[in-house]
Amino acid sequence: MLKKIRLILGIIVLILALFGLITKNFVAQPFMMLGLFAFILVGGIDELNQGKKPRGYVSIFVAVFVLAVVIKTFFP
């Protein structure tokens, strides 16, 4: 289940990133970062479920950092 969610989120993030790079219009960048946050968070939860605790905790910490950047971008 988590692998399917990671795949879908990865595709969404990739599409939004390519959109920004090709059109040079970065209006969707905060939404791409939200998708990246969700992608990393789901990856961290998946790592914790597999018993890889240090890697899972680092992923969750990175996800929270990305969320802080998104909040800072939305509310300057």
RODOPA-494926 format. One record per residue: residue in one letter; x, y, z of N, C-alpha, C, O in turn. Coordinates in steps of 0.001 Angstrom, whole numbers, padded with zeros to 6 digits. Each point is the difference from the previous one (the first is absolute). Layout:
% residues N
<resn: A n.X: X n.Y: Y n.Z: Z ca.X: X ca.Y: Y ca.Z: Z c.X: X c.Y: Y c.Z: Z o.X: X o.Y: Y o.Z: Z>;
...
//
This chain:
% residues 76
<resn: M n.X: 000821 n.Y: -001190 n.Z: 000000 ca.X: -000821 ca.Y: 001190 ca.Z: 000000 c.X: 000868 c.Y: 001259 c.Z: 000000 o.X: -000226 o.Y: 000921 o.Z: -000785>;
<resn: L n.X: 001218 n.Y: -000894 n.Z: 001672 ca.X: 000863 ca.Y: 001184 ca.Z: 000069 c.X: 000856 c.Y: 000149 c.Z: -001257 o.X: 000325 o.Y: 001117 o.Z: -000403>;
<resn: K n.X: 000034 n.Y: -002227 n.Z: -000208 ca.X: 000808 ca.Y: 000073 ca.Z: -001222 c.X: -000794 c.Y: 000631 c.Z: -001134 o.X: 000555 o.Y: 000757 o.Z: -000796>;
<resn: K n.X: -001852 n.Y: -001061 n.Z: 000713 ca.X: -000841 ca.Y: 000606 ca.Z: -001030 c.X: -000149 c.Y: 001498 c.Z: 000237 o.X: 000034 o.Y: 000790 o.Z: -000944>;
<resn: I n.X: -000201 n.Y: -000402 n.Z: 002205 ca.X: -000120 ca.Y: 001417 ca.Z: 000330 c.X: 001294 c.Y: 000726 c.Z: -000336 o.X: -000029 o.Y: 001101 o.Z: -000549>;
<resn: R n.X: 001171 n.Y: -001714 n.Z: 000877 ca.X: 001296 ca.Y: 000614 ca.Z: -000330 c.X: 000168 c.Y: 000162 c.Z: -001502 o.X: 000502 o.Y: 001024 o.Z: -000462>;
<resn: L n.X: -000917 n.Y: -002024 n.Z: -000301 ca.X: 000108 ca.Y: 000077 ca.Z: -001450 c.X: -000860 c.Y: 001133 c.Z: -000548 o.X: 000463 o.Y: 000781 o.Z: -000832>;
<resn: I n.X: -001701 n.Y: -000682 n.Z: 001286 ca.X: -000892 ca.Y: 001053 ca.Z: -000467 c.X: 000539 c.Y: 001377 c.Z: 000382 o.X: 000006 o.Y: 000913 o.Z: -000826>;
<resn: L n.X: 000444 n.Y: -000758 n.Z: 002066 ca.X: 000544 ca.Y: 001282 ca.Z: 000435 c.X: 001267 c.Y: 000352 c.Z: -000772 o.X: 000208 o.Y: 001161 o.Z: -000351>;
<resn: G n.X: 000630 n.Y: -002139 n.Z: 000087 ca.X: 001220 ca.Y: 000235 ca.Z: -000772 c.X: -000309 c.Y: 000479 c.Z: -001406 o.X: 000668 o.Y: 000899 o.Z: -000512>;
<resn: I n.X: -001668 n.Y: -001486 n.Z: -000111 ca.X: -000387 ca.Y: 000416 ca.Z: -001352 c.X: -000557 c.Y: 001417 c.Z: 000022 o.X: 000310 o.Y: 000800 o.Z: -000883>;
<resn: I n.X: -001133 n.Y: -000481 n.Z: 001888 ca.X: -000557 ca.Y: 001352 ca.Z: 000100 c.X: 001105 c.Y: 001027 c.Z: 000187 o.X: -000006 o.Y: 001044 o.Z: -000651>;
<resn: V n.X: 000960 n.Y: -001333 n.Z: 001541 ca.X: 001111 ca.Y: 000928 ca.Z: 000239 c.X: 000836 c.Y: 000167 c.Z: -001267 o.X: 000408 o.Y: 001112 o.Z: -000333>;
<resn: L n.X: -000159 n.Y: -002192 n.Z: -000359 ca.X: 000784 ca.Y: 000066 ca.Z: -001230 c.X: -000701 c.Y: 000839 c.Z: -001065 o.X: 000640 o.Y: 000805 o.Z: -000676>;
<resn: I n.X: -001938 n.Y: -000987 n.Z: 000525 ca.X: -000756 ca.Y: 000772 ca.Z: -000991 c.X: 000016 c.Y: 001489 c.Z: 000346 o.X: 000197 o.Y: 000838 o.Z: -000880>;
<resn: L n.X: -000402 n.Y: -000506 n.Z: 002154 ca.X: 000015 ca.Y: 001407 ca.Z: 000391 c.X: 001385 c.Y: 000616 c.Z: -000170 o.X: 000118 o.Y: 001159 o.Z: -000396>;
<resn: A n.X: 000927 n.Y: -001923 n.Z: 000693 ca.X: 001357 ca.Y: 000504 ca.Z: -000174 c.X: 000315 c.Y: 000222 c.Z: -001478 o.X: 000586 o.Y: 001020 o.Z: -000362>;
<resn: L n.X: -000965 n.Y: -001953 n.Z: -000477 ca.X: 000221 ca.Y: 000156 ca.Z: -001440 c.X: -000795 c.Y: 001171 c.Z: -000563 o.X: 000488 o.Y: 000718 o.Z: -000874>;
<resn: F n.X: -001705 n.Y: -000519 n.Z: 001365 ca.X: -000803 ca.Y: 001137 ca.Z: -000431 c.X: 000722 c.Y: 001312 c.Z: 000288 o.X: 000058 o.Y: 000886 o.Z: -000852>;
<resn: G n.X: 000487 n.Y: -000771 n.Z: 002053 ca.X: 000719 ca.Y: 001211 ca.Z: 000373 c.X: 001258 c.Y: 000211 c.Z: -000823 o.X: 000311 o.Y: 001127 o.Z: -000385>;
<resn: L n.X: 000413 n.Y: -002202 n.Z: 000115 ca.X: 001240 ca.Y: 000118 ca.Z: -000762 c.X: -000258 c.Y: 000326 c.Z: -001468 o.X: 000721 o.Y: 000798 o.Z: -000598>;
<resn: I n.X: -001738 n.Y: -001409 n.Z: 000026 ca.X: -000257 ca.Y: 000196 ca.Z: -001428 c.X: -000609 c.Y: 001365 c.Z: -000266 o.X: 000409 o.Y: 000685 o.Z: -000938>;
<resn: T n.X: -001380 n.Y: -000275 n.Z: 001748 ca.X: -000704 ca.Y: 001255 ca.Z: -000261 c.X: 000652 c.Y: 001195 c.Z: 000679 o.X: -000381 o.Y: 001137 o.Z: -000276>;
<resn: K n.X: 001345 n.Y: -001357 n.Z: 001148 ca.X: 000635 ca.Y: 001060 ca.Z: 000794 c.X: -001026 c.Y: 000768 c.Z: 000828 o.X: 000206 o.Y: 001166 o.Z: 000338>;
<resn: N n.X: -001312 n.Y: -001832 n.Z: -000015 ca.X: -001061 ca.Y: 000557 ca.Z: 000820 c.X: -000020 c.Y: -000792 c.Z: 001305 o.X: -000406 o.Y: -001162 o.Z: 000021>;
<resn: F n.X: 000835 n.Y: 001781 n.Z: 001044 ca.X: 000176 ca.Y: -000720 ca.Z: 001260 c.X: -001163 c.Y: 000212 c.Z: 000963 o.X: 000171 o.Y: -000089 o.Z: 001216>;
<resn: V n.X: -001347 n.Y: 000367 n.Z: -001758 ca.X: -001174 ca.Y: 000210 ca.Z: 000841 c.X: -000412 c.Y: -001297 c.Z: 000700 o.X: -000604 o.Y: 000058 o.Z: 001071>;
<resn: A n.X: 000903 n.Y: -001196 n.Z: -001629 ca.X: -000378 ca.Y: -001295 ca.Z: 000587 c.X: 001067 c.Y: -000541 c.Z: 000950 o.X: -000154 o.Y: -001101 o.Z: 000529>;
<resn: Q n.X: 001217 n.Y: 001844 n.Z: -000306 ca.X: 001086 ca.Y: -000503 ca.Z: 000832 c.X: -000430 c.Y: -000304 c.Z: 001440 o.X: 000414 o.Y: -001029 o.Z: 000533>;
<resn: P n.X: -001219 n.Y: 001866 n.Z: 000120 ca.X: -000425 ca.Y: -000379 ca.Z: 001357 c.X: -000802 c.Y: -001304 c.Z: 000028 o.X: 000104 o.Y: -000768 o.Z: 000956>;
<resn: F n.X: -000896 n.Y: 000517 n.Z: -001990 ca.X: -000763 ca.Y: -001249 ca.Z: -000052 c.X: 000923 c.Y: -001188 c.Z: -000258 o.X: -000236 o.Y: -001100 o.Z: 000499>;
<resn: M n.X: 001281 n.Y: 001330 n.Z: -001277 ca.X: 000986 ca.Y: -001043 ca.Z: -000214 c.X: 000700 c.Y: -000327 c.Z: 001324 o.X: 000257 o.Y: -001165 o.Z: 000301>;
<resn: M n.X: 000044 n.Y: 002194 n.Z: 000479 ca.X: 000656 ca.Y: -000220 ca.Z: 001291 c.X: -000927 c.Y: -000729 c.Z: 000974 o.X: 000461 o.Y: -000817 o.Z: 000796>;
<resn: L n.X: -001765 n.Y: 001106 n.Z: -000854 ca.X: -000941 ca.Y: -000749 ca.Z: 000830 c.X: -000015 c.Y: -001474 c.Z: -000401 o.X: -000037 o.Y: -000886 o.Z: 000854>;
<resn: G n.X: 000068 n.Y: 000639 n.Z: -002150 ca.X: 000069 ca.Y: -001381 ca.Z: -000472 c.X: 001296 c.Y: -000669 c.Z: 000431 o.X: 000010 o.Y: -001178 o.Z: 000357>;
<resn: L n.X: 001078 n.Y: 001932 n.Z: -000392 ca.X: 001290 ca.Y: -000536 ca.Z: 000441 c.X: -000033 c.Y: -000326 c.Z: 001491 o.X: 000529 o.Y: -001023 o.Z: 000434>;
<resn: F n.X: -001156 n.Y: 001904 n.Z: 000340 ca.X: -000166 ca.Y: -000258 ca.Z: 001434 c.X: -000739 c.Y: -001316 c.Z: 000224 o.X: 000437 o.Y: -000841 o.Z: 000786>;
<resn: A n.X: -001557 n.Y: 000671 n.Z: -001483 ca.X: -000796 ca.Y: -001219 ca.Z: 000159 c.X: 000775 c.Y: -001226 c.Z: -000461 o.X: -000071 o.Y: -001055 o.Z: 000631>;
<resn: F n.X: 000819 n.Y: 001190 n.Z: -001741 ca.X: 000798 ca.Y: -001106 ca.Z: -000531 c.X: 001054 c.Y: -000451 c.Z: 001014 o.X: 000156 o.Y: -001195 o.Z: 000250>;
<resn: I n.X: 000553 n.Y: 002141 n.Z: 000321 ca.X: 001053 ca.Y: -000341 ca.Z: 000963 c.X: -000607 c.Y: -000542 c.Z: 001291 o.X: 000542 o.Y: -000927 o.Z: 000601>;
<resn: L n.X: -001663 n.Y: 001502 n.Z: -000174 ca.X: -000650 ca.Y: -000472 ca.Z: 001222 c.X: -000477 c.Y: -001442 c.Z: -000148 o.X: 000210 o.Y: -000820 o.Z: 000893>;
<resn: V n.X: -000845 n.Y: 000515 n.Z: -002006 ca.X: -000458 ca.Y: -001374 ca.Z: -000236 c.X: 001199 c.Y: -000945 c.Z: -000082 o.X: -000059 o.Y: -001127 o.Z: 000492>;
<resn: G n.X: 001144 n.Y: 001587 n.Z: -001113 ca.X: 001212 ca.Y: -000822 ca.Z: -000044 c.X: 000557 c.Y: -000267 c.Z: 001380 o.X: 000445 o.Y: -001111 o.Z: 000289>;
<resn: G n.X: -000464 n.Y: 002129 n.Z: 000571 ca.X: 000474 ca.Y: -000182 ca.Z: 001373 c.X: -000860 c.Y: -000959 c.Z: 000791 o.X: 000512 o.Y: -000819 o.Z: 000763>;
<resn: I n.X: -001818 n.Y: 000919 n.Z: -000941 ca.X: -000909 ca.Y: -000917 ca.Z: 000691 c.X: 000213 c.Y: -001424 c.Z: -000503 o.X: -000024 o.Y: -000950 o.Z: 000782>;
<resn: D n.X: 000231 n.Y: 000807 n.Z: -002077 ca.X: 000265 ca.Y: -001321 ca.Z: -000570 c.X: 001300 c.Y: -000579 c.Z: 000556 o.X: 000071 o.Y: -001188 o.Z: 000313>;
<resn: E n.X: 000944 n.Y: 002018 n.Z: -000191 ca.X: 001274 ca.Y: -000473 ca.Z: 000571 c.X: -000184 c.Y: -000430 c.Z: 001454 o.X: 000570 o.Y: -001006 o.Z: 000423>;
<resn: L n.X: -001358 n.Y: 001755 n.Z: 000342 ca.X: -000252 ca.Y: -000395 ca.Z: 001389 c.X: -000733 c.Y: -001336 c.Z: 000061 o.X: 000295 o.Y: -000836 o.Z: 000855>;
<resn: N n.X: -001245 n.Y: 000637 n.Z: -001758 ca.X: -000738 ca.Y: -001269 ca.Z: -000014 c.X: 000895 c.Y: -001179 c.Z: -000371 o.X: -000263 o.Y: -001129 o.Z: 000414>;
<resn: Q n.X: 001315 n.Y: 001377 n.Z: -001187 ca.X: 000924 ca.Y: -001062 ca.Z: -000389 c.X: 001066 c.Y: -000250 c.Z: 001063 o.X: 000811 o.Y: -000916 o.Z: -000136>;
<resn: G n.X: -000810 n.Y: 001726 n.Z: 001192 ca.X: 000963 ca.Y: -000191 ca.Z: 001077 c.X: 001287 c.Y: 000783 c.Z: -000161 o.X: 000939 o.Y: -000197 o.Z: 000771>;
<resn: K n.X: -000875 n.Y: 001067 n.Z: -001740 ca.X: 001191 ca.Y: 000837 ca.Z: -000209 c.X: -000220 c.Y: 001334 c.Z: 000705 o.X: -000270 o.Y: 001023 o.Z: -000630>;
<resn: K n.X: 000393 n.Y: -001066 n.Z: 001958 ca.X: -000369 ca.Y: 001162 ca.Z: 000801 c.X: 000857 c.Y: 001235 c.Z: -000244 o.X: -000575 o.Y: 001076 o.Z: -000165>;
<resn: P n.X: 001904 n.Y: -001144 n.Z: 000128 ca.X: 000774 ca.Y: 001240 ca.Z: -000206 c.X: -000335 c.Y: 000684 c.Z: -001329 o.X: -000160 o.Y: 001219 o.Z: -000059>;
<resn: R n.X: 000059 n.Y: -002004 n.Z: -000983 ca.X: -000312 ca.Y: 000560 ca.Z: -001315 c.X: -001415 c.Y: 000579 c.Z: -000029 o.X: -000239 o.Y: 001033 o.Z: -000627>;
<resn: G n.X: -000686 n.Y: -001691 n.Z: 001298 ca.X: -001373 ca.Y: 000494 ca.Z: 000073 c.X: -000094 c.Y: 001319 c.Z: 000740 o.X: -000700 o.Y: 000916 o.Z: -000431>;
<resn: Y n.X: 001413 n.Y: -000823 n.Z: 001552 ca.X: -000023 ca.Y: 001243 ca.Z: 000777 c.X: 000650 c.Y: 001154 c.Z: -000760 o.X: -000475 o.Y: 001134 o.Z: 000071>;
<resn: V n.X: 001546 n.Y: -001410 n.Z: -000790 ca.X: 000636 ca.Y: 001048 ca.Z: -000805 c.X: -000946 c.Y: 000457 c.Z: -001102 o.X: -000092 o.Y: 001197 o.Z: -000273>;
<resn: S n.X: -000604 n.Y: -002116 n.Z: -000358 ca.X: -000947 ca.Y: 000367 ca.Z: -001052 c.X: -001128 c.Y: 000860 c.Z: 000553 o.X: -000406 o.Y: 000978 o.Z: -000628>;
<resn: I n.X: -000091 n.Y: -001334 n.Z: 001780 ca.X: -001079 ca.Y: 000787 ca.Z: 000604 c.X: 000514 c.Y: 001383 c.Z: 000384 o.X: -000713 o.Y: 000989 o.Z: -000169>;
<resn: F n.X: 001938 n.Y: -000904 n.Z: 000683 ca.X: 000581 ca.Y: 001298 ca.Z: 000335 c.X: 000146 c.Y: 000869 c.Z: -001251 o.X: -000305 o.Y: 001192 o.Z: 000038>;
<resn: V n.X: 000764 n.Y: -001772 n.Z: -001132 ca.X: 000140 ca.Y: 000737 ca.Z: -001261 c.X: -001371 c.Y: 000437 c.Z: -000505 o.X: -000138 o.Y: 001103 o.Z: -000528>;
<resn: A n.X: -000870 n.Y: -001946 n.Z: 000681 ca.X: -001351 ca.Y: 000352 ca.Z: -000424 c.X: -000527 c.Y: 001194 c.Z: 000794 o.X: -000634 o.Y: 000891 o.Z: -000565>;
<resn: V n.X: 000893 n.Y: -000873 n.Z: 001857 ca.X: -000437 ca.Y: 001130 ca.Z: 000827 c.X: 000740 c.Y: 001271 c.Z: -000417 o.X: -000591 o.Y: 001080 o.Z: -000006>;
<resn: F n.X: 001858 n.Y: -001191 n.Z: -000338 ca.X: 000761 ca.Y: 001151 ca.Z: -000475 c.X: -000590 c.Y: 000535 c.Z: -001307 o.X: -000140 o.Y: 001212 o.Z: -000167>;
<resn: V n.X: -000203 n.Y: -002103 n.Z: -000752 ca.X: -000622 ca.Y: 000412 ca.Z: -001263 c.X: -001338 c.Y: 000676 c.Z: 000276 o.X: -000343 o.Y: 000981 o.Z: -000659>;
<resn: L n.X: -000414 n.Y: -001491 n.Z: 001623 ca.X: -001270 ca.Y: 000620 ca.Z: 000357 c.X: 000224 c.Y: 001407 c.Z: 000552 o.X: -000778 o.Y: 000909 o.Z: -000292>;
<resn: A n.X: 001824 n.Y: -000723 n.Z: 001080 ca.X: 000317 ca.Y: 001336 ca.Z: 000516 c.X: 000325 c.Y: 000952 c.Z: -001143 o.X: -000402 o.Y: 001164 o.Z: 000034>;
<resn: V n.X: 001117 n.Y: -001635 n.Z: -001036 ca.X: 000308 ca.Y: 000829 ca.Z: -001157 c.X: -001274 c.Y: 000355 c.Z: -000760 o.X: -000155 o.Y: 001129 o.Z: -000465>;
<resn: V n.X: -000749 n.Y: -002083 n.Z: 000341 ca.X: -001272 ca.Y: 000260 ca.Z: -000688 c.X: -000811 c.Y: 001043 c.Z: 000752 o.X: -000561 o.Y: 000907 o.Z: -000614>;
<resn: I n.X: 000494 n.Y: -001021 n.Z: 001920 ca.X: -000744 ca.Y: 000973 ca.Z: 000803 c.X: 000631 c.Y: 001381 c.Z: -000138 o.X: -000704 o.Y: 001001 o.Z: -000134>;
<resn: K n.X: 002016 n.Y: -000954 n.Z: 000168 ca.X: 000696 ca.Y: 001282 ca.Z: -000177 c.X: -000276 c.Y: 000585 c.Z: -001382 o.X: -000085 o.Y: 001221 o.Z: -000139>;
<resn: T n.X: -000054 n.Y: -002051 n.Z: -000872 ca.X: -000289 ca.Y: 000469 ca.Z: -001362 c.X: -001436 c.Y: 000504 c.Z: -000109 o.X: -000245 o.Y: 001032 o.Z: -000624>;
<resn: F n.X: -000702 n.Y: -001745 n.Z: 001221 ca.X: -001400 ca.Y: 000399 ca.Z: -000078 c.X: -000276 c.Y: 001258 c.Z: 000809 o.X: -000793 o.Y: 000844 o.Z: -000416>;
<resn: F n.X: 001435 n.Y: -000713 n.Z: 001555 ca.X: -000227 ca.Y: 001128 ca.Z: 000888 c.X: 001301 c.Y: 000750 c.Z: 000258 o.X: 000625 o.Y: -000177 o.Z: 001046>;
<resn: P n.X: -000218 n.Y: 001011 n.Z: -001992 ca.X: 001297 ca.Y: 000702 ca.Z: 000152 c.X: 000002 c.Y: 001020 c.Z: 001121 o.X: 001014 o.Y: 000656 o.Z: 000236>;
//
